[in-house]
């Protein structure tokens, strides 16, 4: 059943088993799975059925640190959330991401991959994708593996709206903005929802789940905690801290004889990564390289250039070109950022949204250790190409003229902070999962420490991010949470 | 109390030390690159024997 909160604030169910706040991949999956278990759900969505400026403006905010796109551009605030413009890449987080890693003391999870594996098949069906083929180690000495990615085209708002409309157990309420939580210090008693005319109602449920996104979960927990004089959260919890992105960078081009799949809209071509053993040896976190085939005219241009610069290896490439087995490709990297205390979300002291709630202030920088993960991984990948005679890399020069090119391969100091460094719009951390409140905001079942019936769903609970696109894991975590709450 | 003169002498040695470390690192990196046989030419990452 659907209620437009702008039209009616008085027709909410008096009580439900669960109040899920946010209808993106995390919240929608959770609500529909709880419905499948026969439980009643009120699903609150701050935006409407379509995008609107009124709603989107609430996602505005400031970023302090490295260059970053506008926060209201990176996220969507309407039914289905940011899945309305996501790229759709799906692959599971590899096992080592969950495990402790020497030298990176905060980059591990309190659960293991095997805790999420039982929910993989269902998560893939939610995302309507086939199971990606397992990673294939293509060179064990250099630790190079091929990562297989499935691409989902599911926009959660479009895909599941009819199911929500016909549901007896889920009441989804659009234009209902969370503006406060009522708690006795141990349990949440109600959620305050407000429409765009400023009219409010109290939503009652046995359990409350914040599923508002990788930044918004933190912002609203901070706000609700402030409004209740600290009754929502244990003061020891590192709320907002250890926030992470997936830094990404177009490194340049490569001329290779590797098999690259045909280009396609949103279809990843060749994605390569390093095995756990080599990452341990290099003391780096996760990093993946994307090779995206360029048109043959571009390949010919690279070939001519290489022939001029390095005739011997150029002749080798030209001989392969005659057999049509050499390929020009754009080379991108996407890698894992170390979770650190200083990267954090806080409430703005000067800017507020239309409901008087402080906007987001995100403090985010890449560290030298983040740079080292890219540099060492790229150097390893380059060594593999050279040693196995698979090709050569051409690093970007034009707009990075002031950077010593050696920096990228040979590991001297230097970082191209020129506004062209990319990110993946993957917002992780801030309400991280841990065994103890000193190290996290939620426990291994995503329950907020100190609250008996308040949970968090989504990538804000990630203690570390790997290099995998986060949505598949978000859906797995929501299915796991639904299983946990099934009889609650 | 330190005099202005001793402060300036200390500063001189301090900055010279920084310069020496910088030169050392630069030479060290250059040697490492040569040892590995890798080098950059017009954006291409190459190794001995490519040219």
Contacts between the chains, C-beta under 8 A, distances in Angstrom:
chain1	res1	chain2	res2	distance
A	252	B	43	6.7
A	305	B	42	7.5
A	305	B	44	7.7
A	306	B	44	6.3
A	309	B	41	5.3
A	309	B	42	4.9
A	309	B	44	5.3
A	309	B	46	7.7
A	309	B	51	7.8
A	310	B	41	6.7
A	310	B	44	6.1
A	310	B	46	5.2
A	310	B	50	4.2
A	310	B	51	4.9
A	311	B	51	6.7
A	312	B	49	6.5
A	312	B	50	5.6
A	312	B	51	6.2
A	313	B	46	6.8
A	313	B	49	7.9
A	313	B	50	4.0
A	313	B	51	7.8
A	382	B	38	7.7
A	382	B	45	5.5
A	386	B	38	7.6
A	386	B	45	7.9
A	386	B	47	5.3
A	392	B	44	5.8
A	392	B	45	6.3
A	392	B	46	6.6
A	392	B	50	7.5
A	393	B	44	7.4
A	393	B	45	4.7
A	394	B	43	4.7
A	394	B	44	5.2
A	394	B	45	7.6
A	395	B	40	7.2
A	395	B	43	5.3
A	395	B	45	6.5
A	396	B	43	7.4
A	397	B	42	7.4
A	397	B	43	4.4
A	405	B	40	4.6
A	405	B	43	6.8
A	406	B	29	7.3
A	406	B	33	6.7
A	406	B	40	6.1
A	409	B	38	6.8
A	409	B	40	7.1
A	409	B	45	5.6
A	410	B	29	6.4
A	410	B	32	6.9
A	410	B	33	5.4
A	410	B	36	7.8
A	410	B	38	7.2
A	411	B	29	7.9
A	412	B	25	7.8
A	412	B	29	5.4
